[in-house]
């Protein structure tokens, strides 16, 4: 069965940028899940070494760490599924869903990094989440640009197109 109002395909650069962002979020989650101790900059924030932490505190920090890793892995996989499935097939709603998933995970992370930098001696890296945000933002810009270049859509179907970039 064909869709009664076919949409133009999602531009390949948009797919590629969101796909790369998804892979980067997956890597972030996998790194956190695969660690057996917290990151060195986390230890700088609490001004101690891993071996100096009480075993109960190590267990608690690792549990938080694994939870964060699982969250990023899940978000990255969800984003990848959106990109490889409905976005690749031209579903317009994905042009908002993909950046929403990305921004919902990375904007708070950047805020946390800024907070840790301001209130502790640690200097956690910010380039990685900012790069993910930039990739997603460029993809949004490209999708809006592609929409602006399309001829006016037929709105007689009752759909105004207001939510479709």
Residue pairs with C-beta under 8 A, 6 or more apart in sequence:
4 157
5 154
5 157
5 159
6 90
7 90
7 91
7 92
7 164
8 90
8 146
8 150
9 90
10 87
10 88
10 90
10 94
10 95
10 143
11 142
11 143
11 146
13 139
13 142
14 87
14 95
14 139
14 142
14 143
14 146
15 83
15 87
15 88
17 135
17 136
17 138
17 139
17 142
18 79
18 82
18 83
18 87
18 98
18 99
18 102
18 135
18 136
18 139
19 80
19 83
19 84
20 135
21 79
21 98
21 102
21 132
21 135
21 136
21 139
22 76
22 77
22 79
22 80
22 82
22 83
23 76
23 80
24 76
24 128
24 131
24 132
24 135
25 72
25 73
25 75
25 76
25 79
25 102
25 105
25 106
25 132
26 72
26 73
26 76
26 77
26 80
27 76
28 69
28 72
28 76
28 128
28 129
28 132
29 69
29 70
29 71
29 72
29 73
29 74
29 75
29 76
30 69
30 73
31 69
32 65
32 66
32 68
32 69
32 72
33 66
33 69
33 70
33 73
34 69
35 62
35 65
35 69
36 62
37 50
37 58
37 62
38 50
38 61
38 62
38 65
39 124
41 116
41 122
41 123
41 124
41 125
42 61
42 122
42 124
43 49
43 50
44 120
44 121
44 122
44 123
45 116
45 120
45 121
45 122
45 124
46 120
47 120
47 121
50 58
53 61
71 105
72 105
75 101
75 102
75 104
75 105
78 101
79 98
79 101
79 102
82 94
82 97
82 98
82 101
83 94
83 98
86 93
86 94
87 94
87 95
87 98
92 163
92 164
92 165
93 163
93 164
95 140
95 143
95 164
95 165
96 163
96 165
98 136
98 139
99 136
99 137
99 139
99 140
102 132
102 133
102 136
103 133
103 136
106 129
106 130
106 132
106 133
106 136
107 133
109 129
110 126
110 129
110 130
110 133
113 124
113 125
113 126
113 129
114 126
116 122
116 124
117 123
117 124
140 165
143 165
144 165
147 164
147 165
153 161
155 161
